[in-house]
Structure formats: C-alpha cells, structure tokens
Amino acid sequence: MDMRVHELHPTLIHAPLALLPSTVVVDLTAALTGNKKLDDAARTLWWTTAASGLLAGFAGMAASQEVKADRHSRDMMFLHGLGNVGLVLGAFGVAVWRTGHRSSLVSGLVGLGAFAMAAYTGWLGGEMVYTHGVGVKELTMKGEELDQLSPSLASRQAPVRLLRDAVKGLGWLLGRARQVFSGREQLDPSAFGVKAVEQKLEQQPTAESGESRPELRPV
C-alpha cells in the first residue's frame, strides 16, 4: 500500500469524529448522574479529542497544499479548514476548563454544538472528495504531477514535506480569512452548501469590476 502525504488527513480524521460524540455522551451522563468515574473519563476524553483533532488538523493543513482544486472547491476547503480550526481551539478550551471543573450541562451543551459543527465541516470535506474529486488520484492528479504535489508517506522527504506544507496551509488559511473578513474577497455562495446562505450572499453586491480579487493558492 503506497499512501500519499495528502491521504494522511482522511486517515486520521476518523479519530476526532468518533471521539467527539463519545466525549459529549460521557460528559452529559456525568453531569446528570454526578458519577465521579464518568466525570474523570470525560475529562480525559476531552483532552484526547482535542489532541486527535490537532493531529488531524495538522495533516489537513498540509493536504490543502498537496491537492489540486478549482475555485469552488478551494472555497469549500477554506470553510472546512476554518471551521475545524475553531473546533480544535474550542476543544482545547473545554479541556482546559474541565481540568479544574466537574462536568456540567454547559460543557455538555458546548460539546453538542461542537458535534453539530463537526458534522457540517465533515460534510464539506466529503463533498470536496466525493462530488468534486479533490485529492482523488488518477482523477485530478496523476503521474509526475502527483509525485511532485504529494510524495509517498514512506519516502524520506515526507516528514519535512508534511511540516512545510502544514505551515504553508495555515498561512494560506489565515491569509484567505483576512481577505474574506475584510471584504476584499468574496466566497462562492454555493461553497457553503446551504441554500439560505447561498441566496443571502447572492443578493449582496459583488466587488466592482475594476477591483482585483486576488486568490491565495498553494505555491
């Protein structure tokens, strides 16, 4: 089995996606029953969930620089990445808080909200792959181009490539966020995958024709 560097993210992402709902169930049960063992288990699970999310996110940042994607798919990738960064930071925040506090309905409800957000960002990731073919070998990348963009995970260059591309991916995400939130660039409304959001954004005035709207792309 020859796994490519960009394929590490979809391999690792199953851990936080499975751990998060498990953590929420245990945390809520501990809050409702007052069981100390469940409370301790939930506290450990929050840290485990946050750590697994960080690892999967690291691989995802690298993967964003190792695949080919059109403008629509790259907008979906931006939303997917931005949402997951928020989830990882939130998970660490709850884990830190839970270190000194018992489980409560508040931490459980925050977990439920995080799970709903994770379901949405996970759906965006699936849309990129299954609908638009992002990262699918022989469909968007093949031959020498595949070797150049995403070398084998077992190769000597893989560790350095992962670190380099993860840093570049984070820079791309933050740079794109700055452009979007400052109003200098607009996202494709259909990238959200939510009809109400699409209709609202489509009604907004677009940038004037004379303005350039630079898009940050992988180097």
Number of C-alpha atoms within 10 A of each C-alpha: 3 9 14 21 24 26 20 18 19 14 12 18 19 14 16 23 17 12 17 23 18 16 25 23 15 20 28 23 19 23 21 13 10 14 12 13 10 18 23 17 14 26 24 15 20 26 20 20 23 23 17 21 27 21 16 23 23 22 25 28 27 26 25 27 24 28 20 20 21 9 13 17 23 22 22 24 24 21 21 22 22 17 17 23 19 13 23 22 14 16 24 19 14 20 22 14 14 21 14 9 13 17 26 17 14 11 20 22 14 15 25 18 14 22 19 13 16 21 13 18 22 18 14 21 20 15 18 23 14 11 10 16 18 23 23 17 14 10 10 15 20 13 9 10 12 19 14 12 18 24 22 17 18 12 13 10 12 16 12 10 19 25 15 14 23 22 16 18 25 21 14 21 22 14 13 23 16 13 17 13 10 10 13 14 19 17 18 16 19 17 22 19 14 10 11 11 13 15 12 10 16 13 8 8 7 11 13 8 7 6 9 10 14 10 15 13 15 14 9
